[in-house]
Amino acid sequence: MKTTRHQSASRPAPPGELAGLRARLAEAEEALRAIRGGEVDSVMVAGKEGSQVFTLDGAEHAYRILIESMNEGALTLTADGMILYANQCFARMVKRPLEQVLGSSFHHLLSAADQATLRPLLKRAEPSGPKIQVLLEAGDGSQLPAQISSCALATNGAESESFGLVVTDMTEARHDEEMLRALTRQVVQVQEAERGRVANELRVNITQLLYVILGRCQALAEKLPAGDGSACGDTTKIKEMISRTAEEVERIWRSLWSHELDKLGLVPALEMTNAEFVKRTGVALQMDCSALDERLPAEAELVLYRILQKALNNVERHARARNVTVHLAKPDGCIQLTIKDDGIGFDPDHPANGKGRQGLGLLRMRERAASVGGALSVKSVPRTGTEIEVLIPLPLKAPQ
């Protein structure tokens, strides 16, 4: 039986069967040529659930002219990702001839990670889908950053297993983003240098001057008559005021210059900042930084340190909170800082919050996070508190 099957499988096909195969091949090639040329109105595609008909409006329609004149890529895909239609702009984006693009799989132009991101979108029959960022594999081996907008298409008023994509080249936008990040980083560096200069002036000049005044006040108190209790009491109060002023100048110096951060590292610096906040305000604060057991890049540490300082300053001035939690975590490939309070909260989308001092503070925190390629998000509802989350990718990306 095995020998018979082998001989049967090796037997040449009858001439009539070969002629039929050639005819079917010629018919398929003609159909593909007609699809590419926009000469047909529909195409039938065989799938797991049987054959399905997809409408392809002909090239004579005005919308086809409009799509071909777009500066963005336009595609029609099956649910499996096969490209039924693509305009010339998309073909130029991926640096491939249009005839190679049509009928191919869109997934072949994406990395495995981007395929996983796109696949769920092609399973939702929604009128419009979200926008996603991907990298397209061009024909010359380069990668093109692109934004994809998707929507489910309908035929004759009924839902169908086809999707429309608009693909936007993000190369220039990415370049602008990198330039903005580099500029923001330079601004932050200038700010830190100015902070250091002011801190040095405070400690070297103002603090020394205060201690000189304190010494003179002490000498004056020693010359007062022993029985002049009122004058002695006044000098004692003056000395206490000068001492408190010197301590406040010292505190401002420490906040301006990241002395503890440079010397001790991020976690001890955060702990000292939190302790000062509790002592100054009386607000309860819980901190969990156990996930971090090593030093981070200096820029990342400085960003997190400054954002915590600003967030606690906002809590002190605006939140009227009773409790604050600070959590530092290290998920895969990034560092995450979360500051949460139970204060009065606010509406982040309200126009006034973008113009007031609090809105300016949030803007500066976002700029600091962006300077190292990170992002800052704010969740707040009036009377329910505020949560600020900072996410910074590691390793840091150098500016272009």
C-alpha positions, 0 to 999 in steps of 0.5 A: 500500500505504501508503494502504491501511494508513492507511485500515485503521488509521483505520477504526472498530472493529466494534461487537462488538469495542468491546463485548468491550473494554468487557466486559474493562475492566469485568472488570478493574475488578471484579477490582481492586476485589475485590483491594483489598477482600480478596475474592480469594485469588489474582491472575494477573500477566502478565510477561516469562516468561509469566503467574504466579499470586500468592496473596492470602489473603482478608481473613477470615484472622486474619493479615490482621487482625494485619497491618492492626493493625501500626504498621509498613507491610506490603507484598507485591511482585512481583519487578518491584516492583508492589504486590500488597498494602499495609496502611493503615499504609503508605498513611498513611506515604506519605500516599496513598489505599490504592486508589492504592497497590495495583497501583502500582510501589513503585519510584515511591516511591523515588529513583533511588539507593534503587531501585538499592539495593532492586532486587538484593534483589528478585532474591534468593530468600532466606528473609530479606533485609537491612535497608536505609535509604531515603527514601520520596516521600510524596504531599504531596511530603515525604520519609519516612526508612524502614527496609525489611526484605525476605523472599522469599515462598513459595506452597504450599511452593514459591519464588515471584517475590513478596516481603514488605516491612516498612516502619518509619518512622524519623522519630523515630529519625533525630530522636533520632540528630540530638539524640544527635549534637548532644549528643555534639558539645557534650560534645566541645567541653567536653572540648576546652575543658577540655584547653585549660585543663589544657594552659595550666596545665601550660605556664604554671605547672608548666613555669615552676616546673620552670625556676625549680627548674632555675635554683636547682639550677644556682646551688647547683651553682656554690656547691659546692666544686670538689673535691666531685665526688660533689655535683657529679655529683648536681646534674648528674643532678638538672638532667637529670631536671628538664630531662627532666620539663620536656620531658615536660610540654611533650609533654603540653601539645602532646598536650592542646592541638592547637597544631600542628593549629591552626597548621599543618593536619591533615597536618603535625600527624599527621606530628608525632604519628607522629614522636613515637610512633616516637621514644617507642616505636621502632615502625616507622610508614609514613604516606601522606597524599598524597591530601589537599592542602587544609584540611578543616573544623576539626571534621573535622580535630580528630576525625581528629587525636584519633582518631589520637592515641588509636589510637597510644596503644592500639598503644603500650599494648596491641598489641605491634606492630612496624609501623603504617601510617597512610593518609589518603584522600579518596574521593568525598564523604568523608574516610577515615583508616585506622590498621593495626598488626601486633600481637596483636589482640583480639576486638572482640565479646568482652564484656571488650573493651567494659568495659576501658580499651581498650573505653572508648577505642574508644567515645570514638573512635566518639563523636568520629566520630559527633559530625561525622556519621561512623562508626568501624569496627574489624577485629581478630582475635587474633594478626593485628593491628588495623585502625581505619577512620574515615569522615567525610562532607563537607561536615559536617552541622550538628546539629539 
